[in-house]
Amino acid sequence: MKDVKMVVTDMDGTLLNSNHDVSSKFFELFKDLKQQNIQFVAASGRPYYSIVKKLQPIKNDIIIIAENGGLVIQNENVLLSNQLNPNRVLELYTLVSTIPDTYPIFCTQHQAFILRASDDLVKTFSEYYSDYTIIDSFEDITDDVIKIALYHTTNSEKHIFPFVKHLKPELNVVVSGNHWVDISEAITNKGNALSFLQKQLNISPSETMVFGDYNNDLEMLTCAKYSYSMANAHPNVKNLANFETESNDNNGVELVLEQLITESRKH
């Protein structure tokens, strides 16, 4: 563990507790990581601006992988951006508009375009997509789309995924949460974004620690020797990760970071 130079963590279900909050303990530990020159990366299906809001006190000292790897930003500088082809977005708009009980959100760097959703649902979405515009038609989308997030009120794997799985392998289609399916460019995933960063920073997988809990974390877990699943993780994640920690509500990430900092200080 003493070799670790980069820590990468997912947000929802991992660093965030069930109330979607980051613990004050984490911010304390972050100071120690910084002191040990360990690079911290937040990697989420959330949009960039939403991750920044959660990590406001440290936003200038971290790298953010947003939209499941569709966007990588450091200090407001875009290091990587994978946009969907506009013609493809139109085709997808037509397809996803027909899936029963499904609410599409078109995600761009600066805001989300939400198609026809009730006030209650918009309230739910605003936890993840705080900067949004409600739209009625495709023409209302005024920016490059990086990801299309599809929301189902009960179970996305059962009720959305069957309608869109045929889009693979031309596109990346992933069940990213109990209610969510995400569609993006085929090369877009957290693992590719992390590999890109490892090359940029000259940090190897054996010097990388990763935490995750859901299927959209699988690729990035393979990019690290120190790969951790949360106790609350999807079975696929538990099967793939090399280690397991406590749940997101029991400070699973913080417990491992404490160990890491103790080890780093010895050397």
Secondary structure, 3 states (H helix, E strand, C coil): CCCCCEEEECHHHHHCCCCCCCCHHHHHHHHHHHHCCCEEEEECCCCHHHHHHHCHHHHHHCEEEEHHHCEEEECCEEEEECCCCHHHHHHHHHHHCCCCCEEEEEECCCCEEEECCCHHHHHHHHCCCCCEEEECCHHHCCCCCCEEEEEECCCHHHHCHHHHHHHCCCEEEEECCCCEEEEEECCCCHHHHHHHHHHHHCCCHHHEEEEECCHHHHHHHCCCCEEEECCCCCHHHHHHCCEECCCHHHCHHHHHHHHHHHHHHCC
